[in-house]
Amino acid sequence: MKRPFLAWAWMVVGMFVPGLHGAHAAVVFTAAQTITSINEVSTEGTTVFAANIGSTANPTVNGVAFSGIIPSGSTLTLPGGYGTISASSPAHNIEHNAGAFTSGNNPYAALDSQYKSLLQSSMWYVNTTGNKTFTFNLQNLVVTRTYFVQLWVNDPRNTGIVRFTTLQGINSVTLNHNSNGAVGSPGEFTTATFTANATTMSFTATGGGNGQPQFNAFQLRDITPLPEPGTALMFGFGTALLFYIRRRRL
C-alpha cells in the first residue's frame, strides 16, 4: 500500500528534528478507500496491536489477529497498554454493539466471513445534540520508530447512508460509514504513517451526518525500516572499537 510523499517527507524531518511536529502534526492520513477485500488489511512490518472494536470476538483477517475490545464508560482501552480512545467532546459514555453493522446484500455480503466478523461490530458516540469528537491517545510508543495506522468505519445498513466520520491530523480525511449510499454497501478505511518523536501521539475524530463518529476496527503496526547492511556493519565496528578503547583504559 503506497503512502503519499507528504507522509514520507514529514517522517524524515521528524527523525532529525524531535518535537517539531507537536501532538497532531506527524499523522498524515491517506484518502478514504472503499472496503472491498481482506487483501487491504495491511501486514506490513509487525503488529503492535489490532483491535476488533465493540466485540469480544477475535477474528484473524489476512493473517492479522484482531483482539476484541469493548468500551467502559467514556473510554476504550487499546490492547497492550498502547493508549485509549475517549469520548472527549462532550464527555459521554461510548455505545457499542457486537453484530449490528451487517447486511445480507452484496457487495458487503460477499466479503470474507472473518472480515465481516471484524466489520460488523462497532463503537459510536451516543446520539446527542451537535457533532461529537473522539480523541485517540496512543501511548508507549518508541521514539524514532515509524508506525502505520489503519482504521475502518462500516455500516452497510440504510441507517449508515448519511453518516460519516472525519479524522484530523496534519490533514483530515472523511470516512463514509456507507461508501455508495445503498443498503449492502460497505464502509471505508484510511491509513496513516508517522515517526514517533515522543512516547505519545494523539489525533481526533468528529462525527457528521447525525454527529456520531464511529469505528469498527483499528490496527497499529511498526514499519521501521531495517538498517542497510553497511550501516549495521559500521555500527557493530564502532561498538567494538569503543569497547576496545574502554578496555585499554582500564
C-alpha positions in Angstrom: 0.0 0.0 0.0 1.6 3.2 -1.1 2.0 6.2 1.2 1.9 9.9 0.0 5.1 11.8 -0.5 3.9 14.3 2.2 3.9 11.5 4.8 7.4 10.4 3.9 8.7 13.9 4.0 7.3 14.6 7.5 8.6 11.3 8.8 12.1 12.1 7.6 12.0 15.6 9.0 10.7 14.3 12.3 13.6 11.9 12.7 16.1 14.7 12.7 14.1 17.4 14.5 12.4 15.9 17.5 9.5 17.8 18.8 8.9 19.7 15.6 5.6 18.1 14.8 3.7 18.6 18.0 0.8 16.5 19.3 -1.1 16.0 16.0 1.3 17.0 13.2 3.1 13.7 12.5 -0.1 11.9 11.4 -0.8 12.1 7.7 -3.9 10.3 6.6 -4.4 8.8 3.1 -7.6 9.3 1.1 -10.6 7.2 2.1 -10.8 3.8 0.4 -13.8 1.6 0.0 -13.8 -1.7 1.8 -13.5 -4.5 -0.8 -11.4 -7.5 0.3 -9.2 -8.9 3.0 -6.1 -8.1 1.0 -6.5 -4.4 2.1 -5.8 -5.4 5.7 -2.1 -4.4 5.9 0.5 -6.9 7.0 3.4 -4.5 6.6 6.1 -4.6 9.3 5.0 -6.2 12.6 1.7 -5.9 14.5 1.8 -3.6 17.6 -1.9 -4.2 18.2 -5.0 -5.0 16.1 -8.4 -4.2 17.7 -11.8 -5.6 16.9 -13.8 -2.7 18.3 -17.1 -3.3 20.1 -16.9 -7.1 20.4 -15.2 -9.9 22.3 -14.6 -11.9 19.1 -11.0 -12.4 17.9 -11.1 -12.8 14.1 -7.9 -13.3 12.1 -8.1 -11.4 8.8 -5.4 -11.7 6.1 -3.2 -13.3 8.7 -3.6 -10.4 11.2 -5.1 -11.5 14.6 -7.5 -8.9 15.9 -8.3 -8.8 19.7 -11.9 -8.0 20.7 -12.3 -4.9 22.9 -15.3 -3.1 24.3 -15.5 0.4 25.9 -16.1 1.1 29.5 -17.9 4.4 30.3 -16.4 7.1 28.1 -13.2 5.2 27.3 -12.0 2.4 25.1 -8.6 1.0 26.3 -6.5 -0.2 23.4 -4.7 -3.6 23.6 -1.2 -3.9 25.2 -1.3 -0.7 27.1 -1.0 1.4 23.9 -3.4 4.1 25.0 -7.1 4.9 24.8 -9.9 6.3 22.6 -12.1 8.6 24.7 -15.4 10.3 24.1 -14.0 13.7 24.8 -16.3 16.4 23.5 -18.6 16.4 25.2 -17.6 13.7 27.7 -20.1 10.8 27.5 -20.4 7.1 27.6 -19.5 5.2 24.5 -22.1 2.9 22.9 -21.1 -0.4 21.2 -22.7 -3.4 19.5 -21.1 -6.7 18.6 -23.1 -7.6 15.5 -25.4 -4.8 14.2 -23.4 -3.4 11.4 -24.1 -6.0 8.7 -26.2 -6.7 5.7 -27.4 -9.7 3.6 -27.0 -7.6 0.4 -23.9 -7.5 -1.8 -21.2 -6.4 -2.1 -21.0 -6.5 1.8 -22.5 -10.0 2.0 -19.8 -11.3 -0.4 -16.9 -10.3 1.8 -14.8 -12.9 3.5 -16.5 -14.2 6.7 -13.7 -13.2 9.0 -13.6 -9.7 7.5 -17.4 -9.4 8.1 -16.8 -10.6 11.7 -14.4 -7.7 12.1 -16.6 -5.1 10.5 -20.0 -6.0 12.0 -19.1 -4.7 15.5 -18.5 -1.1 16.3 -18.4 1.7 18.9 -20.0 5.1 18.5 -20.9 8.3 20.3 -24.4 8.4 21.7 -27.0 10.5 19.8 -26.9 13.8 21.5 -27.2 17.3 20.0 -24.3 18.6 17.8 -21.2 16.9 16.4 -19.2 14.8 18.8 -15.4 14.1 19.0 -13.4 11.0 19.8 -9.7 11.6 20.9 -7.2 8.9 20.1 -4.4 8.9 22.6 -1.6 6.5 21.6 0.9 5.7 24.4 4.1 3.7 25.0 5.5 4.5 21.5 9.2 4.1 20.9 10.8 7.4 19.8 12.2 7.3 16.2 10.2 4.2 15.4 7.9 4.5 12.3 4.3 3.4 12.8 1.5 2.6 10.4 -2.2 3.2 11.4 -5.2 1.6 9.7 -8.8 2.5 10.7 -12.2 1.1 9.5 -15.7 2.6 9.5 -18.6 0.4 8.3 -22.4 0.5 8.3 -24.0 -1.3 5.2 -27.5 -0.7 6.6 -29.8 2.1 5.3 -29.1 4.0 8.6 -25.4 4.3 7.6 -26.0 6.0 4.3 -25.9 9.7 5.5 -23.3 9.2 8.2 -19.6 10.0 8.1 -16.6 10.4 10.5 -13.7 12.9 9.9 -10.2 12.2 11.2 -7.9 15.1 11.9 -4.1 15.0 11.9 -1.8 17.2 9.7 -4.5 16.8 7.2 -8.1 15.5 7.5 -9.9 12.6 5.9 -13.6 11.9 5.9 -14.8 8.2 6.0 -18.3 7.4 4.9 -20.0 4.8 7.0 -21.7 3.5 3.8 -19.5 4.2 0.8 -22.0 4.1 -2.1 -25.2 5.2 -0.4 -27.1 1.9 -0.7 -28.0 -1.0 1.5 -25.3 -3.6 1.3 -22.6 -1.1 0.5 -19.5 -1.5 2.8 -17.9 1.5 4.6 -14.4 2.9 4.1 -10.9 2.8 5.7 -7.9 5.0 5.8 -4.2 4.6 6.7 -1.7 7.0 8.3 2.1 6.9 8.9 4.2 8.7 11.4 7.6 8.6 13.1 7.3 8.9 16.9 9.1 12.0 18.3 7.6 11.3 21.7 6.2 8.3 23.5 2.6 9.6 23.0 0.6 10.7 19.9 -2.9 11.9 19.5 -5.5 12.7 16.8 -9.2 13.3 16.7 -12.3 12.0 15.0 -15.5 14.1 14.7 -18.9 12.8 13.5 -21.1 14.2 10.8 -24.5 13.5 9.3 -26.0 12.6 12.6 -23.0 13.9 14.5 -21.9 10.5 15.7 -18.3 9.3 15.0 -18.0 5.6 14.7 -15.2 3.0 14.5 -15.3 -0.7 13.7 -11.6 -1.7 13.7 -8.1 -0.3 14.3 -4.6 -1.6 13.9 -1.2 -0.1 14.6 1.9 -1.6 13.0 5.7 -1.0 13.4 7.1 -0.4 9.9 10.5 0.9 10.9 13.0 0.2 8.1 15.8 -2.2 8.9 19.2 -0.7 8.7 21.2 -1.2 5.5 23.9 -4.0 5.9 26.7 -1.4 5.6 25.1 0.7 8.3 24.7 -2.2 10.6 28.3 -3.3 10.0 29.6 0.2 10.8 27.5 0.3 14.0 29.0 -3.0 15.0 32.5 -1.9 14.2 32.0 1.3 16.2 30.7 -0.6 19.2 33.6 -2.9 19.1 36.1 0.0 18.8 34.6 1.7 21.8 34.7 -1.5 23.8 38.4 -1.9 22.9 39.3 1.7 23.9 37.5 1.2 27.2 39.4 -2.0 27.9 42.7 -0.3 27.1 42.0 2.5 29.6 41.2 0.1 32.5 
